[in-house]
Amino acid sequence: MPKLTFFPLGNADCCRIDLSGGEKLVFDYANTRCADDEEDKRADLPALLREDLDSAKRKPPNRYYEVVAFSHLDDDHICGSSEFFYLRHAKKYQDDERVKINEMWVPALAITEEGCTNEAKIIQAEARHRLKEGDGIRVFSRPEALKDWLEAQGLTLESRKHLITDAGQIIPGFTKEAHGVEFFVHSPFAWRQGDGTLVDRNAGALIVQATFAVDGVETRLILSADADHEVLSDIVKVTKRHKREERLEWDVFKLPHHCSYLSLGPDKGKDKTEPVPDVAWLFETQAQPKGIVVSTSKPIPSDDEDPQPPHRQAANYHRDEAKDRDGEFKVTMEHPKVSLPEPLVIIIDRFKATIEKRAAGIAAAVVSRPAPRAG
């Protein structure tokens, strides 16, 4: 059965998706732990991922993922990736211990943006190399937005169009029938102006809805990158305009930007952030019973001394909403406890999404099942 794993990395992201057929996907990779600090409670991400691959008989020099998606090129989503992954564009990134990427997913800006530095520059070089070669890459964009860049490389849009997926489409390569999952793209997207012209919005971030099918039951996951309330509002408006509201239903929602109040609305609020109407609809109307909200973040603070997320006001909103629908609000650096965080594992089956729990003193994981849903 499918399984989601969110790793405790502080204010940073990595979600591994394991499918029923054995396929493995990773959304974002940020190795934030300080190896020299024994007190650092963040996960040793490369060790955990390698251990899992080895247990799946994907050992050196054949460690690989079917897909590695970089939602965008901010450091908290790519940190350390050039040390972990096998990159085709340069031999110095190609030793046998590195993990190979069968297909790399990136938003358009990962290709077209100028002035990238450090880790972002390396990941961009890999994405550009794969797109030039025409293999092992999927770029998310309105195809025409890549036309000028491709022509500057001596390529035509037509020759690479099969590697580009626009918002509102299903990502090729995965189906509910064959793989038990499909991925629907929400962003990057194009916004139609009053005069009919298209403007590319949120070109730097990949936002998807994954729909898992197990025993005739569908469970939906939204991975929302670092979208702010304006981007989320626009996604809601576009989705409603096309009468595809089911594409914003969710059983598991990975919060944007580490539980920032700006993903809900422009005002933090004294004790609780009040979302703008479209975002309220997304988190309240589209949430399914017993839905799980995941904040990939540090522990929620009790004060406002640190202006950076997570923000307690945003957490209060999500916590209250989870309680109202008999759901759960989980913070990666608080699970199962702040003093000893562990990966948050969510099982997808005929009971929909259920958090895997470990009984005290017992090595094997157990799953706490909810009561079956009617229908």
MONOR-V334271 format. One record per backbone hydrogen bond with DSSP energy under -0.5 kcal/mol. CO is the residue of the C=O (numbers start at 0). NH is the residue of the N-H. If there is no record, write none. Layout:
co	nh
CO	NH
CO	NH
//
This chain:
co	nh
1	347
2	17
3	345
4	15
5	343
6	8
7	42
9	8
9	11
13	6
14	26
15	4
15	17
16	18
16	24
17	2
18	21
22	18
23	65
23	66
24	16
25	27
25	68
26	14
29	31
32	34
33	36
35	37
36	39
42	44
43	47
44	48
45	49
46	50
47	51
48	52
49	53
50	54
51	55
52	57
53	56
56	58
58	61
62	99
64	101
65	102
66	25
67	104
68	27
68	70
69	106
70	205
73	76
73	77
74	77
74	78
75	12
76	28
77	80
78	30
79	82
79	83
80	84
83	98
84	86
86	89
89	92
90	93
92	86
94	97
98	85
99	64
99	101
102	67
103	137
104	69
105	139
106	109
107	110
107	111
108	112
116	119
116	120
117	121
118	122
119	123
120	124
121	125
122	126
123	127
124	128
125	129
126	130
127	131
128	132
129	133
129	134
135	103
137	105
138	140
138	164
139	107
140	142
141	144
142	145
143	146
145	149
146	150
147	151
148	152
149	152
149	154
150	153
155	159
156	159
156	160
159	162
160	163
162	138
164	140
165	168
168	184
170	173
174	178
174	179
174	180
175	179
179	212
181	210
182	170
183	208
184	167
186	206
188	200
190	192
190	198
192	195
196	192
198	190
200	188
201	204
202	108
204	206
206	185
206	186
207	222
208	183
209	211
209	220
210	181
211	213
211	218
213	216
216	213
218	211
219	250
219	251
220	209
220	222
221	223
221	253
222	207
223	226
224	256
227	231
228	232
229	233
230	234
231	235
232	236
233	237
234	238
235	239
236	240
237	241
238	243
239	242
243	246
244	247
245	248
249	287
250	291
251	221
252	254
252	293
253	223
254	257
255	258
255	259
258	310
259	262
260	263
260	264
261	228
263	275
272	274
275	279
276	280
277	281
278	282
279	283
279	284
280	284
280	285
285	249
287	290
290	327
291	252
292	294
292	329
293	254
293	295
294	296
294	331
296	332
304	306
310	314
311	315
312	272
312	316
313	317
314	318
315	319
316	320
317	321
318	322
319	323
320	324
321	326
322	325
324	289
327	292
327	329
329	294
330	333
330	334
331	334
334	341
336	339
337	340
342	344
343	5
344	355
345	3
346	348
346	353
348	351
351	348
351	353
353	346
354	367
356	358
356	365
358	361
363	358
365	356
365	367
366	368
//
